[in-house]
Amino acid sequence: MHLKKEGDLTPFGWKPENVTIQKCWEEVMRNSGFEERRKSVEEFNSKNKWKKRGIAVMPMRHDIGFTEAFLNQGAALVMIYLDGSVLLNHGGTEMGQGLHTKMIQVASRALDIPAEEIYFSETASDKVPNAIATCASLGSDLVGMAVLVNDASSCTFKLISEVKISIFI
């Protein structure tokens, strides 16, 4: 079976790192009891001339992203206030997949502050223009990195650390 491995390129020319698909595949096969279930199906089929059963498993991979680099950019606006609260805005579209919650979690971990201290303002093009398409986890990946990079910049991290010292500790 051909699964992506370290060094393979995606159709978008991306070279994945830390590829764990083989390990995931083996775990799925082991935990699902597929071989035992397959043997049960074969046994059933050998005993039944007219009625048959089947079982299959198939790996599937879906590339996310676009071939044009400018379409693969996320943006986030992270505002840190003197009371220690954070206002987060990003360009992703929340459509029931929990994108806003995920971005609050990313910011919470990056800034090392409680998620309850992070507020979200609805996506608006006057705050974060040129929003990306939110599909196939693309929003979580691109916007999440934008939040992470925004939060992890030395200036932002230094500021939040100083605010945390004076408020949370």
Phi, psi and omega per residue, in radians:
M1 nan 2.399 3.127
H2 -1.682 1.978 3.014
L3 -2.070 2.651 3.109
K4 -1.017 2.494 3.083
K5 -2.376 2.949 -3.128
E6 -0.893 2.262 3.107
G7 1.724 -0.337 3.100
D8 -1.197 2.633 3.078
L9 -1.826 2.538 3.035
T10 -1.432 2.946 3.070
P11 -1.032 -0.336 3.135
F12 -1.583 0.051 3.129
G13 1.443 0.179 -3.137
W14 -1.501 2.440 3.139
K15 -1.881 1.731 -3.100
P16 -1.092 2.577 3.085
E17 -2.015 2.707 3.130
N18 0.939 0.898 -3.103
V19 -1.264 2.109 -3.092
T20 -2.064 0.289 -3.028
I21 -1.096 -0.658 3.127
Q22 -1.092 -0.762 3.106
K23 -1.094 -0.750 3.114
C24 -1.079 -0.766 3.141
W25 -1.041 -0.843 -3.136
E26 -1.062 -0.698 3.124
E27 -1.146 -0.747 3.107
V28 -1.077 -0.812 -3.122
M29 -1.097 -0.732 -3.141
R30 -1.186 -0.867 -3.057
N31 -1.262 -0.424 -3.134
S32 -1.448 -0.257 -3.082
G33 1.145 0.565 -3.031
F34 -1.009 -0.812 -3.083
E35 -1.066 -0.740 3.107
E36 -1.128 -0.725 3.129
R37 -1.168 -0.647 3.096
R38 -1.118 -0.750 3.101
K39 -1.088 -0.663 3.099
S40 -1.117 -0.702 3.109
V41 -1.137 -0.787 3.127
E42 -1.069 -0.719 3.115
E43 -1.102 -0.801 3.104
F44 -1.023 -0.811 -3.107
N45 -1.128 -0.614 3.131
S46 -1.211 -0.408 -3.114
K47 -1.678 -0.147 -3.088
N48 -2.202 2.001 -3.092
K49 -1.250 -0.698 -3.005
W50 -1.830 -0.399 -3.108
K51 -1.897 2.218 -3.088
K52 -2.248 2.717 3.049
R53 -2.141 2.850 3.108
G54 -2.507 2.760 3.083
I55 -2.628 2.489 3.138
A56 -2.674 2.754 3.011
V57 -2.437 2.427 -3.082
M58 -2.491 2.207 3.066
P59 -1.286 2.534 3.114
M60 -2.423 2.399 -3.113
R61 -2.240 2.387 3.137
H62 -2.196 2.028 3.064
D63 -1.254 2.420 3.014
I64 -1.910 2.633 3.116
G65 2.033 3.115 -3.106
F66 -2.184 2.761 -3.129
T67 -1.277 -0.409 3.109
E68 -1.567 2.139 -3.055
A69 -1.012 -0.658 -3.085
F70 -1.142 -0.326 3.091
L71 -1.440 -0.200 -3.102
N72 -1.826 0.841 3.125
Q73 -2.248 2.292 3.081
G74 -1.817 2.787 3.117
A75 -2.453 2.557 3.111
A76 -2.557 2.596 3.061
L77 -2.065 2.079 -3.116
V78 -2.074 2.033 -3.128
M79 -1.952 2.238 -3.110
I80 -1.950 2.199 -3.095
Y81 -1.799 2.794 -3.062
L82 -1.114 -0.375 3.104
D83 -1.423 0.029 3.115
G84 1.637 -0.142 3.129
S85 -1.374 2.776 -3.103
V86 -2.266 2.366 3.046
L87 -1.924 2.202 -3.058
L88 -2.037 2.369 3.040
N89 -2.445 2.467 3.120
H90 -2.496 3.022 -3.063
G91 -1.629 0.077 -3.120
G92 -1.398 2.788 3.123
T93 -1.823 2.107 3.067
E94 -1.410 2.084 3.128
M95 -2.361 0.685 3.078
G96 1.654 0.003 -3.117
Q97 -1.619 -0.002 3.093
G98 1.440 0.426 -3.080
L99 -1.054 -0.785 -3.126
H100 -1.071 -0.775 3.132
T101 -1.083 -0.760 3.130
K102 -1.065 -0.711 -3.112
M103 -1.213 -0.625 3.043
I104 -1.102 -0.711 3.111
Q105 -1.125 -0.716 3.099
V106 -1.074 -0.835 -3.136
A107 -1.118 -0.698 -3.140
S108 -1.053 -0.793 -3.137
R109 -1.224 -0.721 -3.113
A110 -1.136 -0.698 -3.097
L111 -1.587 -0.158 -3.130
D112 1.004 0.833 3.068
I113 -2.278 2.781 3.126
P114 -1.109 2.488 3.121
A115 -1.031 -0.501 -3.138
E116 -1.116 -0.323 -3.140
E117 -1.564 0.000 -3.115
I118 -1.910 2.187 3.140
Y119 -1.935 2.633 -3.108
F120 -2.064 2.322 3.008
S121 -1.847 2.451 -3.051
E122 -0.942 2.594 3.116
T123 -0.984 2.263 -3.138
A124 -2.589 2.388 -3.068
S125 -1.241 -0.273 3.067
D126 -1.384 -0.269 3.088
K127 -1.690 -0.876 3.133
V128 -2.279 1.652 -3.106
P129 -1.336 2.936 3.065
N130 0.993 0.872 -3.125
A131 -1.096 2.648 3.115
I132 -1.493 2.897 3.001
A133 -1.236 2.444 3.121
T134 -1.884 1.693 -3.115
C135 -2.645 2.591 3.022
A136 0.890 0.763 -3.127
S137 1.201 0.079 3.134
L138 -1.033 -0.726 3.137
G139 -1.042 -0.818 -3.138
S140 -1.073 -0.745 -3.093
D141 -1.213 -0.907 -3.051
L142 -1.326 -0.801 3.138
V143 -1.193 -0.665 3.104
G144 -1.023 -0.744 3.100
M145 -1.183 -0.617 3.102
A146 -1.118 -0.737 3.096
V147 -1.118 -0.780 -3.106
L148 -1.112 -0.836 -3.137
V149 -1.117 -0.733 3.130
N150 -1.066 -0.811 -3.111
D151 -1.233 -0.618 -3.002
A152 -1.475 -0.079 3.124
S153 -1.041 2.500 -3.005
S154 -0.995 -0.671 -3.123
C155 -1.133 -0.831 -3.137
T156 -1.122 -0.798 -3.094
F157 -1.124 -0.686 3.113
K158 -1.114 -0.771 3.140
L159 -1.083 -0.841 -3.103
I160 -1.159 -0.594 3.098
S161 -1.094 -0.743 3.114
E162 -1.149 -0.718 3.115
V163 -1.147 -0.728 3.126
K164 -1.060 -0.736 -3.125
I165 -1.048 -0.728 -3.088
S166 -1.417 -0.393 -3.042
I167 -1.927 -0.878 -2.991
F168 -1.504 -0.317 -3.061
I169 -1.824 nan nan
